[in-house]
Amino acid sequence: MNNISGFMIDMDGTVYKGGNVIKGAPEFIERLKLKKIPFVFLTNNSSSDREHYYNKLIKMGFDVSIDNILTSTTATAAYIKKYHPGKTVYPVGTPKFVSEIIGMGLTVTDIDPDIVLLSFDTTITYEKINNAYQFLKNGAEFIATHPDDLCPTEDGYDIDIGPFIRMLESMTSTKATVIGKPNVLMVKMAAETMNVPQEETVMIGDRIYTDIKMASDAGIRSIMVLTGEAREDDLKEHKIRPTVIVSSVDHILK
């Protein structure tokens, strides 16, 4: 893999799993810094803000800055501001998620919103689900931060946003616009963040249907790691192929 100007790196399942750092991941980041190769962490997890992920990485021994982190929340807020300027939003999300999108300039309301915005909400309630259903039935647009079905934890996996997207789509006969990986908007934003040509970036991740698919759709190279969700046998069920498969990020650039 030659002519690499920047790396996009998934977090959950790639450099850590839940609260546990993946062996050799901090050292991989140090190799990137020594070689002066730009990098940005991408995460679909919208349950917390960038500050949370920055602090988590620092505590795990990663020498990074908050500018090295791009979340699906950041990308979704930018999308709404660009394509739906001035529209009001009913957020289904954690308090940190709501605070972050307000800080990015979105107008939040629980009265006749223009958009229902669904995130990975670990504080979800029946009231939130029912409100979202009623607003969508009344004509609100449906936007979701990412499509993941499962979120990696140190003990396995938790239910993520995907089943809730399908439930609300089914109940309201609507189709959600999903912003996070595998939407190629994330590649564009990451390349702009690193100030490098998009075609010279490489995506590293553990999920075929988000990380590797996004790279394929964007026409860039990808590295699939086996420390998270994906296994080599899973490729038999997909037409998508990573450029390279490695057991972990610890084997990259050694």
URWO-V713762 format. One line per field, one symbol per residue. ss: DSSP state (H for helix, E for strand, - for the rest). phi: phi as a letter, one per 40 degrees, with the letter a starting at -180 (. if undefined). Layout:
ss: ???
phi: ???
This chain:
ss: -----EEEEE-E---EE--EE---HHHHHHHHHH---EEEEEE------HHHHHHHHHH------HHHEEEHHHHHHHHHHHH----EEEEE--HHHHHHHHH---EE------EEEE-------HHHHHHHHHHHH---EEEE-----EEEE--EEEE--HHHHHHHHHHH----EE------HHHHHHHHHH---HHHEEEEE--HHHHHHHHHHH--EEEEE------HHHHHH------EEE--HHH---
phi: .bfbbabbbcbdgbbabgbbccdgcccccccccccfccaacbbccbcbccdccccccccchccbbcccbbbccdccccccccbbcgccbbcbacdccccccccchccbabbfccbcbcbcbcbcbddccccddccccchccbbbcabccbbcbcbiabcbcdccdccccccbfbbccbccdcccdcccccccccfbcdcbcbcbabbccbcccdccccgbcabcbbcbccbdcccccbccbccabbcaccccgc
